[in-house]
Amino acid sequence: MKAVLGISAFYHDAAAALVVDGKVVAAAQEERFTRLKHDADFPVQAIGYCLKEAGITPADLDAVGFYEKPLAKFDRLLETYVAFAPAGFMAFLKSLPVWLQKKLYLPREIRKGLAGGYQKAIVFCEHHEAHAASAFFPSPFAEAAILTMDGVGEWATSSIGVGHGHQVELLYEQHFPHSLGLLYSAFTYFTGFKVNSGEYKLMGLAPYGEPRYVDRIYDQLIDLKEDGSFRMDQSYFDYCAGLVMTSKKFATLFDGPPRAAESKLTDREMDIAASIQVVTEEIVMRMAKHAHAVTGQKNLCLAGGVALNCVANGKLLSDGPFERLWIQPAAGDAGGALGVALLIWHQLMENARTPAANDSQSGSLLGPAFSFDQVKTYLDGVGAKYQVFETDAALIDHVAGLMASEKVIGWFQGRMEFGPRALGSRSILGDARSRQMQSVMNLKIKFRESFRPFAPVVLEERVHEYFDTPEHLASPYMLLVANVKHDKRLPTNGADQALKGIDKLKFPRSVVPAITHVDYSARLQTADRERHGRYYELIKRFEEKTGCPVIINTSFNVRGEPIVCTPADAFRCFMATEMDVLVLDRCVLLKEDQPKGQGVDREGYLRQFKLD
């Protein structure tokens, strides 16, 4: 047996991933264990989980890798400070302590994190090399073009590469400070959302607005080339030298100061969101076309934080030059841990690779699982009231009936997902046919902005009946957007045309209104029996009861909280929100049966995530 551990840490979403004899056996983000959203500290608990899952110790590891080169990254920090001095002095001072304490001494930190049990070499790969490896090696393709796009690694901000067999090669790079990820994050910041976590909110806000700032962005902010490369006018930005993303000049260009966090959204923010989304889609499309031209490949693999922009991905699939796409479900920094582990196994150790028919990431269900006995022991310990179902068929029939009566279901089954999306193991589920469900789930359960859309999960064999996709399109990782088919849309009476902004929510747009965004789009997940087991069977039974093969799937958490990991996490979230039903393995809890406040300080729980 040979085992390789990959680690990402100290920037965003620390994680660990373990590859044993070429198989990805475990991967998880540190935040799921510490309950600190986007925890960037060294992933001690994630590493401990991975080793435990494989039944090994640090001494059994054959190699350990880190997802970037810290000295090269520090070199970029120093050069940037010198280039902008003295303007960047405060930003430099703010970042310096963590570099002097940890980042420049990563071998020491890694060995310390492995409790001194690992004495072999530590491999450091380049950041975008880790992204490229995470995109290609688990993919179902023997060869493919590779496109990586994010904020910044050492110097690279995007790259084009190619994968063949057990090798990846980067061909072209764009360098800091010109970055699609940082450009999108600048607009995230300016519209009042948190950088590195609010980008998907900006994407969700875009359909409410009109792209009236597109020409301004092209004329003033960026010089875009035909191959997708571009240069940014740094006088409009402040991320090189300051402590914020945009400058006063940026505010003048976009009609006023940045929106204050949590303040009312205006037409301006919606129009800005629509505009930067259009620009982002154009840049991604040009990069992809260039990748196709220079590699001659028919398949494309994507990774990096920008690859989580599922609207752009949907446009690539429908209008781009590639026949097939595969997108790393943990496309951000967490996926770098998996990338470096696979890079070591295949490229450095020269182990052969046989692509799997779907992919080799096991549905990205790579986190901890809890047995029925563990669940039951926990529930008994907190005095919960629950019903046990002896068979899957009885469980699924009962839960499908509850969902059909518009109950909101907390669904906790099997192994936890790796990556930012809940994919049917740690999910909140609901009836997509309900006109009230989006508002109820946003405001009373997720405690988040009312404009946020919910994603559908649909039986893979029925996807083309409800959405504009090819038959049997596989989208198990919720990384593609498609439009609801015209015959599933509701007729309009003209009144909806006069609605603007958030008021667009007042008009139901399809027979599955809870998952249909205001532009008729939906962020698709498909379910199949092989990957999804009980989850698939639940949707199938729901269809048998209602005639609808589509339900809502959103992550099992409240705003500001990591997705739940353990039965205890799930029970606390269930009791602190207005969720109706909790399904833990074969145990079903009804909210109405639980003693009020049983085992949970609701106010303290919500205060923890600033939701009180």
C-alpha positions in Angstrom: 0.0 0.0 0.0 1.2 3.5 -0.9 -0.4 6.6 0.5 -0.1 10.3 -0.5 -1.5 13.2 1.6 -2.3 16.6 0.1 -2.7 19.7 2.1 -4.0 23.2 1.5 -3.9 25.9 4.2 -3.3 29.4 5.3 -5.3 31.3 2.8 -8.8 30.1 2.3 -10.6 26.8 3.0 -7.9 24.7 4.4 -8.3 21.0 3.5 -6.7 17.6 3.3 -7.0 14.8 0.8 -5.7 11.3 0.9 -4.9 9.1 -2.1 -4.1 5.4 -1.4 -2.9 3.2 -4.3 -4.2 5.8 -6.7 -7.7 5.9 -5.2 -9.1 9.0 -3.5 -10.2 7.6 -0.2 -10.9 10.8 1.8 -11.0 14.5 1.5 -12.5 17.3 3.7 -12.3 20.9 4.6 -11.1 21.9 8.0 -14.2 24.2 8.5 -16.5 21.2 8.8 -14.7 20.1 11.9 -13.9 23.4 13.6 -17.3 25.0 12.6 -15.4 28.2 11.5 -16.6 29.2 8.0 -13.7 29.1 5.5 -11.2 28.1 8.3 -7.8 28.7 6.7 -5.6 27.4 9.6 -3.6 24.2 9.3 -6.1 21.4 8.8 -5.2 19.2 11.7 -8.7 17.7 12.1 -9.2 17.2 8.4 -5.8 15.3 8.2 -6.8 13.2 11.3 -10.0 12.2 9.6 -8.3 11.3 6.3 -5.8 9.1 8.1 -8.4 7.5 10.3 -10.6 6.7 7.2 -7.7 4.8 5.7 -6.6 3.2 8.9 -3.1 4.6 8.8 -0.8 6.9 10.7 1.5 9.7 9.5 4.4 7.2 9.6 2.6 5.1 6.9 2.5 8.0 4.4 4.8 7.7 1.4 4.6 11.4 0.5 3.0 14.6 1.6 2.4 17.6 -0.6 1.4 21.2 -0.2 -0.7 23.0 -2.9 1.6 26.0 -3.6 5.1 27.3 -3.2 5.2 29.7 -0.2 8.6 31.2 -1.1 7.4 32.1 -4.6 4.2 33.6 -3.1 6.2 35.6 -0.6 8.4 36.9 -3.4 5.3 38.2 -5.2 4.1 39.9 -1.9 7.5 41.6 -1.6 7.7 42.7 -5.2 4.2 44.1 -5.0 5.0 46.0 -1.9 8.1 47.5 -3.5 6.2 48.4 -6.6 3.5 50.3 -4.8 5.6 51.6 -1.8 4.8 53.4 0.4 1.1 53.0 -0.4 1.1 49.3 0.4 2.8 49.5 3.8 -0.2 48.9 6.0 -1.3 45.9 3.9 2.2 44.5 4.0 2.3 44.9 7.8 -1.0 43.2 8.2 0.1 40.1 6.2 3.6 39.9 7.5 3.0 38.2 10.9 1.4 35.1 9.6 4.2 34.8 7.0 6.9 35.1 9.7 5.1 32.7 12.1 3.9 30.0 9.8 3.9 30.4 6.0 7.7 30.7 5.6 8.2 27.7 7.8 5.7 25.3 6.2 7.8 22.1 6.5 8.0 22.7 10.2 4.3 23.4 10.4 3.4 20.3 8.4 5.6 18.0 10.5 4.2 19.6 13.6 0.6 19.0 12.3 1.5 15.4 11.6 2.6 15.0 15.3 6.2 14.4 14.3 5.2 11.1 12.7 6.2 11.9 9.2 9.9 12.2 8.4 10.0 11.9 4.6 10.2 14.7 2.0 7.5 17.3 1.5 6.6 18.3 -2.0 5.5 21.8 -2.9 3.9 22.3 -6.3 2.7 25.5 -8.0 -0.8 26.7 -7.1 -2.2 26.5 -10.6 -0.5 23.2 -11.2 -2.5 21.8 -8.2 -5.7 23.2 -9.7 -4.9 21.7 -13.1 -4.1 18.3 -11.5 -7.4 18.4 -9.5 -9.3 19.1 -12.7 -7.7 16.5 -15.0 -6.7 13.5 -13.0 -10.2 12.7 -11.5 -11.9 13.5 -14.8 -13.3 10.8 -17.1 -11.0 11.9 -20.0 -7.9 10.2 -21.2 -6.8 13.6 -22.5 -8.2 17.1 -22.3 -7.5 20.8 -22.3 -7.3 22.3 -18.8 -8.4 25.8 -17.8 -7.7 27.2 -14.3 -8.9 30.6 -13.1 -8.9 32.1 -9.7 -7.7 35.1 -7.7 -3.9 34.5 -7.6 -1.5 31.7 -6.7 2.2 32.5 -6.6 2.1 34.8 -9.6 -0.4 33.0 -12.0 -4.0 34.0 -11.9 -5.2 31.7 -14.7 -3.6 29.1 -16.9 -4.2 27.0 -19.9 -2.8 23.5 -20.0 -3.3 20.0 -21.3 -3.6 16.6 -19.7 -2.5 13.3 -21.3 -2.6 10.0 -19.5 -0.8 10.5 -16.2 0.7 13.9 -17.0 -0.5 17.5 -16.9 1.4 20.4 -18.5 0.7 24.1 -18.2 1.2 25.9 -21.5 0.2 29.6 -20.8 -0.4 31.7 -17.8 -1.8 35.1 -16.9 0.0 36.8 -14.0 -0.9 39.1 -11.1 -2.2 41.7 -10.8 -4.4 41.0 -13.8 -6.9 38.5 -12.5 -10.4 37.4 -13.4 -10.9 36.1 -9.9 -9.8 39.4 -8.3 -11.8 41.4 -10.9 -15.0 39.5 -9.9 -14.1 39.8 -6.2 -13.7 43.6 -6.5 -17.3 43.8 -7.7 -18.3 41.4 -4.9 -16.7 43.8 -2.4 -18.2 46.9 -4.1 -21.8 45.5 -4.0 -21.5 44.8 -0.3 -20.7 41.1 -0.1 -17.8 39.4 1.5 -14.8 38.6 -0.7 -14.0 34.9 -1.1 -17.4 33.8 0.1 -20.0 36.2 -1.5 -19.1 35.8 -5.1 -22.0 33.3 -5.6 -24.3 35.9 -4.2 -23.2 38.4 -6.9 -23.8 35.7 -9.5 -27.3 35.1 -8.1 -28.1 38.8 -8.0 -27.1 39.4 -11.7 -30.5 38.3 -13.2 -32.3 41.0 -11.3 -30.4 43.8 -13.0 -29.6 45.2 -16.5 -26.0 45.0 -17.8 -25.8 48.8 -18.3 -22.2 49.0 -17.0 -20.7 46.6 -19.5 -19.2 49.2 -21.8 -17.9 51.2 -18.8 -16.0 48.1 -17.7 -14.5 47.4 -21.1 -13.7 51.1 -21.7 -12.2 51.9 -18.3 -11.3 48.9 -16.3 -9.9 46.2 -18.6 -8.2 45.8 -21.9 -9.5 42.4 -23.2 -7.7 40.5 -25.9 -9.2 38.0 -28.3 -7.4 35.1 -26.5 -9.1 36.0 -23.2 -6.0 37.6 -21.7 -6.5 41.1 -20.3 -4.9 43.9 -18.4 -6.6 45.8 -15.6 -6.2 49.5 -15.0 -4.9 49.3 -11.4 -5.8 52.9 -10.6 -9.4 51.7 -10.1 -8.4 48.9 -7.7 -6.7 48.8 -4.3 -6.0 45.1 -3.7 -2.2 45.6 -4.4 -1.6 48.3 -2.0 -4.6 48.8 0.3 -6.8 46.9 2.7 -9.9 47.0 0.4 -10.5 45.9 -3.2 -11.5 49.1 -5.0 -10.3 52.7 -5.1 -12.2 56.0 -4.9 -11.8 56.2 -8.7 -13.8 53.0 -9.0 -16.6 54.5 -6.8 -16.7 57.5 -9.1 -17.0 55.3 -12.2 -19.9 53.3 -10.6 -22.0 56.2 -9.3 -21.1 56.3 -5.6 -19.4 54.5 -2.7 -19.5 50.8 -2.2 -22.7 49.4 -0.7 -22.5 48.9 3.0 -22.8 45.2 4.0 -26.4 44.2 4.9 -27.9 47.5 3.7 -30.7 47.6 1.2 -29.9 46.4 -2.3 -30.6 49.0 -5.0 -31.0 48.9 -8.8 -27.3 50.0 -9.0 -26.0 46.9 -7.3 -28.2 44.7 -9.4 -27.1 46.4 -12.6 -23.4 46.1 -11.6 -23.9 42.4 -10.8 -25.5 41.9 -14.2 -22.7 43.7 -15.9 -19.7 42.0 -14.4 -21.4 38.6 -15.0 -21.7 39.4 -18.7 -18.0 40.4 -18.8 -16.9 37.3 -16.9 -18.8 35.0 -19.2 -17.1 36.7 -22.2 -13.6 36.4 -20.7 -14.2 32.7 -19.8 -15.5 32.0 -23.3 -12.5 33.6 -25.0 -10.1 31.8 -22.7 -11.8 28.5 -23.5 -11.8 29.1 -27.3 -8.1 29.9 -27.1 -7.5 26.7 -25.0 -9.4 24.8 -27.7 -7.3 26.3 -30.5 -3.9 25.8 -28.9 -4.5 22.2 -27.6 -6.8 20.8 -30.3 -8.6 18.9 -27.6 -12.4 18.1 -27.6 -12.8 17.9 -23.8 -12.2 20.6 -21.2 -11.4 20.3 -17.5 -11.9 23.3 -15.2 -10.8 24.3 -11.7 -10.0 27.4 -9.6 -12.5 29.5 -7.8 -13.9 31.1 -11.1 -14.9 27.6 -12.2 -17.6 27.7 -9.5 -19.4 30.4 -11.6 -22.0 27.9 -12.9 -23.7 30.4 -15.2 -20.4 30.8 -17.1 -20.0 27.1 -17.1 -23.5 26.6 -18.6 -22.7 29.1 -21.4 -19.5 27.1 -22.1 -21.4 23.9 -22.3 -24.1 25.3 -24.6 -22.1 27.7 -26.8 -18.4 26.8 -26.3 -16.1 24.9 -28.6 -15.7 21.7 -26.4 -17.8 18.6 -26.7 -17.6 17.8 -23.0 -16.7 19.6 -19.7 -15.6 18.2 -16.4 -15.4 20.7 -13.5 -13.7 19.9 -10.2 -16.5 20.0 -7.5 -14.0 21.4 -5.0 -12.8 23.9 -7.5 -11.4 26.5 -5.0 -8.4 26.2 -2.8 -9.7 23.2 -0.9 -9.4 21.2 -4.2 -5.7 22.1 -4.3 -5.1 19.5 -1.5 -6.6 16.8 -3.8 -4.7 18.2 -6.8 -1.2 18.0 -5.2 -1.9 14.5 -3.9 -2.9 13.3 -7.4 0.0 15.2 -9.0 2.5 13.4 -6.7 0.9 10.0 -7.3 0.6 10.2 -11.1 3.2 12.7 -12.3 6.0 12.4 -9.7 5.6 8.7 -8.8 4.8 7.9 -12.5 1.8 5.7 -11.7 -0.5 4.9 -14.6 -4.0 6.3 -14.7 -7.2 4.7 -16.0 -10.0 7.2 -16.3 -13.3 6.1 -14.8 -16.5 6.0 -16.9 -18.1 8.9 -14.9 -15.1 10.2 -12.9 -13.0 8.9 -10.1 -14.2 11.3 -7.4 -17.0 9.1 -6.1 -19.6 11.8 -6.4 -17.3 13.9 -4.2 -18.8 12.0 -1.2 -15.4 11.8 0.5 -16.1 13.1 4.0 -17.0 11.3 7.3 -20.0 9.0 7.6 -21.9 8.0 10.7 -23.5 4.6 11.3 -27.1 4.0 12.3 -25.8 3.0 15.8 -23.8 6.3 16.2 -26.9 8.3 15.1 -29.2 6.5 17.5 -26.8 6.8 20.4 -26.5 10.6 19.9 -30.3 11.1 19.6 -30.9 9.0 22.8 -28.3 11.1 24.6 -30.1 14.4 23.9 -33.5 13.0 24.5 -34.8 13.5 21.0 -38.0 11.9 19.9 -37.8 10.0 16.7 -39.2 7.1 14.6 -36.9 4.4 13.2 -37.8 2.8 9.8 -36.6 -0.7 9.3 -36.3 -0.6 5.6 -35.2 2.0 3.0 -38.4 1.6 1.2 -40.5 2.5 4.2 -38.2 5.4 5.1 -38.3 6.9 1.6 -42.0 6.5 1.2 -42.6 8.3 4.5 -40.2 11.2 3.8 -41.4 11.6 0.2 -44.9 12.0 1.6 -43.8 14.7 4.1 -42.0 16.6 1.3 -45.1 16.4 -0.9 -47.1 18.1 1.8 -44.5 21.0 1.7 -42.5 20.0 4.8 -38.9 21.2 4.8 -36.6 18.2 5.3 -33.1 18.1 6.8 -31.5 15.2 5.0 -28.3 13.6 6.6 -27.0 10.4 4.9 -23.7 8.7 4.3 -20.5 10.4 3.6 -20.2 14.2 3.7 -19.5 16.1 0.5 -16.1 17.5 -0.3 -16.4 21.0 -1.8 -18.7 24.0 -1.3 -21.9 22.3 -2.5 -24.3 20.0 -0.6 -24.9 17.1 -3.0 -27.5 15.0 -1.2 -25.7 13.9 1.9 -25.9 17.1 4.0 -28.8 18.8 2.3 -32.1 20.6 3.1 -34.8 19.4 0.7 -38.1 20.8 -0.3 -41.0 20.7 -2.8 -40.0 22.7 -5.9 -43.6 23.0 -6.9 -44.4 25.3 -4.0 -44.7 29.0 -4.6 -43.9 29.9 -1.0 -40.9 27.6 -0.6 -38.1 29.9 -1.8 -39.2 32.7 0.6 -39.8 30.3 3.5 -36.4 28.5 3.2 -34.4 31.7 2.6 -35.9 33.7 5.5 -36.9 31.2 8.1 -34.4 28.4 7.7 -31.3 29.7 5.9 -31.6 33.2 7.4 -30.2 34.7 4.2 -31.1 37.3 1.5 -34.5 36.8 0.0 -33.2 37.2 -3.6 -31.1 34.1 -3.4 -32.2 31.3 -5.7 -32.4 27.6 -4.8 -31.0 24.8 -6.9 -33.0 21.9 -8.2 -32.0 18.3 -8.1 -33.7 16.3 -10.9 -33.6 12.6 -11.9 -30.9 12.3 -14.5 -33.1 10.4 -16.9 -35.7 13.2 -16.7 -33.5 16.3 -16.9 -34.1 17.0 -20.5 -37.9 17.1 -19.9 -37.6 20.1 -17.5 -34.5 21.9 -18.6 -32.8 22.9 -21.9 -30.1 20.2 -21.8 -29.1 17.1 -23.8 -30.8 13.9 -22.7 -29.2 12.3 -19.6 -27.0 15.2 -19.0 -24.9 14.4 -15.9 -24.5 17.3 -13.6 -23.9 15.6 -10.2 -21.9 18.4 -8.8 -24.3 21.3 -9.3 -21.9 23.3 -11.4 -24.0 24.0 -14.5 -26.9 26.4 -15.1 -29.6 25.6 -17.7 -32.9 27.2 -18.5 -36.3 25.8 -17.6 -37.9 24.4 -20.8 -40.6 26.6 -22.4 -43.3 24.0 -21.9 -42.7 24.1 -18.2 -43.0 27.9 -17.9 -46.2 29.5 -16.8 -48.0 31.9 -19.2 -47.4 35.6 -18.6 -50.1 38.3 -18.4 -47.8 41.2 -19.1 -47.8 42.4 -15.6 -44.5 40.7 -14.8 -42.8 42.8 -17.5 -43.2 46.0 -15.4 -41.6 44.4 -12.3 -38.0 45.4 -11.5 -35.3 44.2 -9.1 -36.4 42.1 -6.2 -40.1 42.6 -7.2 -39.4 40.1 -10.0 -39.7 37.4 -7.3 -43.5 38.1 -7.0 -44.1 36.4 -10.3 -44.0 32.6 -10.4 -42.3 31.5 -13.6 -42.7 27.8 -14.0 -44.4 24.6 -12.7 -41.4 24.4 -10.4 -41.3 28.0 -9.2 -39.2 27.5 -6.1 -36.1 26.6 -8.2 -36.7 28.9 -11.3 -34.7 32.0 -11.1 -36.1 35.3 -12.5 -34.4 34.7 -15.8 -35.8 31.2 -16.1 -32.4 29.7 -15.2 -31.6 27.0 -12.6 -28.4 25.7 -11.1 -28.7 22.0 -11.9 -27.9 18.9 -10.0 -28.8 15.6 -11.5 -29.3 12.4 -9.4 -28.5 8.9 -10.5 -28.9 5.6 -8.7 -25.2 4.7 -8.8 -23.9 7.8 -7.1 -26.7 8.8 -4.9 -28.5 5.8 -3.5 -31.2 6.8 -1.0 -31.2 10.4 -2.3 -32.0 9.2 -5.8 -34.7 6.8 -4.5 -36.3 9.6 -2.5 -36.7 11.8 -5.6 -37.9 8.8 -7.6 -40.6 8.1 -4.9 -41.5 11.8 -4.8 -42.1 11.7 -8.5 -44.3 8.6 -8.1 -46.4 10.5 -5.6 -46.6 13.9 -7.4 -45.6 13.4 -11.0 -42.6 15.8 -10.5 -39.0 14.5 -10.7 -37.6 17.8 -9.4 -37.0 18.9 -5.8 -35.1 21.7 -4.0 -31.6 20.9 -2.7 -29.7 23.4 -0.6 -26.9 23.1 1.8 -27.7 21.9 5.4 -26.6 25.0 7.3 -27.6 28.6 8.1 -26.0 31.6 6.6 -22.4 32.0 7.9 -22.2 28.4 9.1 -20.2 25.6 7.4 -22.3 22.7 6.1 -23.1 20.3 8.9 -20.7 17.4 9.5 -21.9 15.3 12.4 -25.4 14.3 13.7 -24.9 16.8 16.5 -24.3 19.6 14.0 -27.5 18.6 12.1 -29.6 18.3 15.2 -28.6 21.8 16.4 -29.3 23.4 13.0 -32.7 21.6 12.9 -33.7 22.8 16.4 -32.6 26.3 15.8 -34.5 26.9 12.6 -38.0 26.4 11.4 -37.1 23.1 9.6 -40.0 20.6 9.9 -38.3 17.2 9.6 -34.9 15.8 10.3 -33.8 12.5 8.7 -30.6 11.0 10.2 -29.9 7.7 8.5 -33.1 5.8 9.2 -34.3 8.0 12.1 -37.0 10.6 11.4 -37.6 13.5 13.7 -40.6 15.8 13.5 -40.1 19.3 14.9 -43.6 19.2 16.5 -42.6 16.1 18.6 -39.4 17.7 20.1 -39.5 19.3 23.5 -39.0 23.1 22.9 -35.4 24.0 22.9 -34.4 20.4 23.5 -30.6 20.3 23.8 -30.1 23.6 21.8 -29.6 27.2 22.8 -31.4 28.7 19.8 -30.5 32.3 20.5 -26.8 31.4 21.2 -26.7 29.3 18.0 -28.0 32.1 15.8 -25.9 34.7 17.6 -22.8 32.6 16.7 -23.4 33.3 13.1 -24.7 36.9 13.6 -28.2 35.9 12.8 -30.0 36.9 16.0 
